Amino acid sequence: MNSHDPKEKMKMKSRRGVSEIVASLIMLIIVSTMGVMLYNLSMSNISSQQNSLISDTDFSKTVAQERFEIITAKGFNKNSESYLNVTFYNYGQIDVNIIDVYIKSSTGIVRVHTSDQNLPPPFTCFIKNNGKLNQSDFSYLIVNVPDISQITSCKIVSAEGVTNEIQVSL
C-alpha cells in the first residue's frame, strides 16, 4: 500500500467523515436528553412553588378575614374564689374558633384552655359555645384562678393563629 495512493486517501477521508457524523449525532442525543431533563426539573420546581404560593395566599386570606378583639378582661372575687371574666367580639368576615387561652401572671404564663386536652386544676375555664364565635357576635370566657391580684394579662388564640391580648383590670 502506497501512502500516496489516491484510493487510499479517499477511504481515509470517507471514514473520517462518517466518524464525525456519528460523533455529532451522539452529542446531539446527549445534549437533547440533558435539555429535556433540565426542562422537566424546572417545570417540577415551578409547579411546586406555585402550589406553595397558592397555599400561603389562601392562608393569608383566611387570617385577614378573621378578626376578633378582646373588649374587657376584669378580675373579681365571688364566694372566696377568684375569677377572670374576658369578653371578646368577632368583627371579622368569618367565624372564629378559639383554641387556646393563656393567662400571664407575676409567676409566669399559664395555658388555661386548649381545644385538644383538659388542663388540671387550679385553673378551670369556661368559654361560651365551646370557643366558637360567630360573625358579629360577642362571647365571653370565665377562668377560675388561684389569685386574681397576680394576673396581669390574658391572651386568646384562634384556630388560624390570630392572637389578641389585653391587660387585666381588677
N, C-alpha and C positions, 0 to 999 in steps of 0.2 A: 504494500500500500504506500502510495506516494503521498506525502503531505501536501503536495501541490496539485493533486488530482482534483479537478473541478467537481466531480460527482461526490467525492468525499466531503468537500466543503458544503455542498448543498444539503447533504444528510445531516451534518452537524448543525447547520442553521435551522433546518426544519425541526430537529429535536429541541433545540433551544427555544424556538417559538412555541412549541407545544408545552414545554415545562413552564414558560412564562404565563401562558393562558391558564393552565391548571393552578398555578400559584395564585393568580389573580382571582380565580373562581373560589378557591379556598378562603382567601382573605375576605372576599365579598360575603361569603356564607358566615364567617366568624363575626364580621362587623354587623351584619344584619341580625344575627342571633343576639348579639350583645345589645343592639339597639332595641329589639323587641323586649328583652328582659328589663332594660332600663325604663322603657315606656310603661310596662306593667307595674313595676315597682313604684314609679312616680304616680300612676293612677291610683294605686292602692293607698299610698300615703295621703294623696289629696282627698280621697273618699273618707278616710279615717278622720282627717282634720275637719272636713265638712260636717260629719256626724257629730263630732265633739263640739263644734261651734253651734250647731242646732240645739244640742242638749243644753249647753251653757246659756244660750239665749232663752230657751223655754223656762229654765230655772229662774233666770233673772227676771223674766216677765212675771212669773208667779210671785216672786218675792216683792216685786214692785207693786203688785196688786194687793198684797197682804199688808194691811196697816191696822195697827191697834195701839192704843195709848192707855197707860195707867192714869186714871183720874185722881184717885186718892189712895193713900196707904196709912191707915191710922191704927195705933195700938190702943187697946183698952183692957180693963180688968173686969171680970164678972165672976162672982161666987169664988173668990180667991184663986182664980185662974187667969192667965194672961193670954190674950188673943191678938192677932193681927188681921185686920179687915182690909182687903185690897179690892178696889173697884176699877174695872177697865172697860174700854169701849172699842168696838170694831168699826172703824170708819173706812176700811178698805173696800175693794171691789169683789172680794171673795170671802168665804167663811174662814175662820181661824180655828185651828185646833191647838190648844195649849198642851204642851207635853212635859215641860219642866218648870218648876218654881224654885228659886234659890232665895235664901234669906242671909243677909250679911249682918253679923253681929260683931261685938268687940272681941269675940273669941275666934272668929273665922267665918267662912262661908259654908252654909249647910243646904243641901238639896232636900226640900221638904215635900216635893211632889215629883213624881215621874210616871209616865204612862206605861212603862214596861216593868215596874216592880213595886211592891209595897215596902214602904220605909218604916223602920222601927220607931217606937215612941222615943223621946217625949214629944216629937212633932207629929201632929195629925193634921191633915189638910183636907178641906172640903172645897171643891170647885163646882159651882153651879153648872149643870148639864155636862158633867164629866170633862170640862175643859173645851167643849165645842161652843164656839161663839159665832152666831150667825151675823151676816152683814147688817150693819147699822143697829147693833144690839149691845146693850150693857150686860155685864156679868160681874161676878164677884168671887172671891175666894176668902176663906177664913182658915187661919192656921193657929192651932193651939201651940203656944211657945212657952218655954220654961220661965223666961224673964223678959218682958216686953221692953224694959228700960235699956237692955243691951242691944236691941235690934236697931240697926242703922238704915238699911235699905232692903228693897225687895226687887228681884229680877224675874221676869217671865219670859219664857222661850217658846216659840211656836214650832209646829212640825216642819215648817220651811226654814227654820233657823233665824227668823226675825226675833230680835230681843228688845225688851223695853225695861228700863229700871227707874225706880223712884225712891226718894228718901222717905223714911218713915217718920210721921209726926205722932207725938204722944198726946 
